[in-house]
Amino acid sequence: MERVRVLVVDDSALVRKLLSTMLSCDPAIEVVGTAADPLIAREKIKQLNPDVLTLDVEMPRMDGITFLENLMRLRPMPVVMISSLTQEGAEVTLRALELGAVDFFTKPNNDLASTFADGAQEICAKVKLAALARPRQRTAVRKLDVPPRLTADAVLPRAQSAGTRGGMPIIAIGASTGGTEAIRVVLEAMPPDAPPIVITQHIPAAFSGPFAARMDTCSAMRVCEARDGQPIQPGHAYIAPGGEHLLVMWDGAKYVCRLHNGPPVNRHKPSVDVLFRSMAASVGKSAIAALLTGMGDDGARGLLELQQGGARTLVQDEESSVVWGMPGAAWKLGAASEKLPLDHIAARLLALAHQPVSRAAVSAT
């Protein structure tokens, strides 16, 4: 089995050692080298030709963002950012994802050894996923042992479709790996009077607020981190807070956001399946849903429930996805009527929102 070759770049000798030890424990990963700063990393990339880079942000001689920008211009390759759980760390990491980093792993401010050990499976999985995100075929890697997966039943029982209650179309979007940039592309194309959009992106709690604020600056819509009980209005987009499930509920007079502190679903919190199930129950045939790039299959079954209830559904295509896991799983289930490139999705969502529900069905692409 071909192993994923990794170069670890970090100015901290302790972090380099911890990451190297942790990654080397996975038989599908080989740490081919380490570098204390980007200039050393540049030479080692030439010498060692790694498959994946793990990259810190704050380093001497050249910061990680500047190095990443140069790397993506001159020698594009999969990069996993090593980020701090701070406001500044969130902003920098979101910038790195915009520049082309595949994913990120958050490190603590203290007790590095203990917390890195706790996240060993996660960082190994992210590195192997990054390797698979390259535009070429690779040997499949061994799956990690993981805890049992819960379905959306753990948060919200499946209910009868709401039909067209409320009469207002609502757009729901789910995404994971590569999703922060994909969501930006969709929101940038939306007009200020677009139908309301609810979004679940797999993201840590410290990152969802800065992500929402970042999206608000690049979209004509008002974009915010969703609050419990917040009315859902046209021209607004609501992003699920990290660590809480976002649901759309009918309160008797209007649609509102509801936050739920239930268990992770498909190992994610927030979960796309939970959002989509709530849309199927509350919005029904007036719902429009898109599943964008991401690892795994969260959202695939929820998208199928929406489609079975009469909602309009689509997925991002493989060519424009960083990872065609979630949208690919939904497509294989027959949960989507259309498969579109990322830069066509916003226009299609708007077109569907302006079609009468009874005439909105489309043939599969």
Stockholm file with secondary structure:
# STOCKHOLM 1.0

chainA/1-365         MERVRVLVVDDSALVRKLLSTMLSCDPAIEVVGTAADPLIAREKIKQLNPDVLTLDVEMPRMDGITFLENLMRLRPMPVVMISSLTQEGAEVTLRALELGAVDFFTKPNNDLASTFADGAQEICAKVKLAALARPRQRTAVRKLDVPPRLTADAVLPRAQSAGTRGGMPIIAIGASTGGTEAIRVVLEAMPPDAPPIVITQHIPAAFSGPFAARMDTCSAMRVCEARDGQPIQPGHAYIAPGGEHLLVMWDGAKYVCRLHNGPPVNRHKPSVDVLFRSMAASVGKSAIAALLTGMGDDGARGLLELQQGGARTLVQDEESSVVWGMPGAAWKLGAASEKLPLDHIAARLLALAHQPVSRAAVSAT
#=GR chainA/1-365 SS CCCEEEEEECSCHHHHHHHHHHHHTSTTEEEEEEESSHHHHHHHHHHHCCSEEEEESSCSSSCHHHHHHHHHHHSCCCEEEEEESSHHHHHHHHHHHHHTCCEEEEECSSCHHHHHHHTHHHHHHHHHHHHHTSSSCCCCCCCCCCCCCCCGGGTSCCCCCCTTTTSCCEEEEEECTTHHHHHHHHHHTCCTTCCCEEEEECCCHHHHHHHHHHHHHHCSSEEEECCTTCBCCTTEEEECCTTSEEEEEECSSSEEEEEECCCCBTTBSSCHHHHHHHHHHHTGGGEEEEECSBSSCTTHHHHHHHHHTTCEEEEECTTTCSCBSHHHHHHHHTCCSEEECHHHHHHHHHHHHTSCGGGCCCCCC
#=GC SS_cons         CCCEEEEEECSCHHHHHHHHHHHHTSTTEEEEEEESSHHHHHHHHHHHCCSEEEEESSCSSSCHHHHHHHHHHHSCCCEEEEEESSHHHHHHHHHHHHHTCCEEEEECSSCHHHHHHHTHHHHHHHHHHHHHTSSSCCCCCCCCCCCCCCCGGGTSCCCCCCTTTTSCCEEEEEECTTHHHHHHHHHHTCCTTCCCEEEEECCCHHHHHHHHHHHHHHCSSEEEECCTTCBCCTTEEEECCTTSEEEEEECSSSEEEEEECCCCBTTBSSCHHHHHHHHHHHTGGGEEEEECSBSSCTTHHHHHHHHHTTCEEEEECTTTCSCBSHHHHHHHHTCCSEEECHHHHHHHHHHHHTSCGGGCCCCCC
//
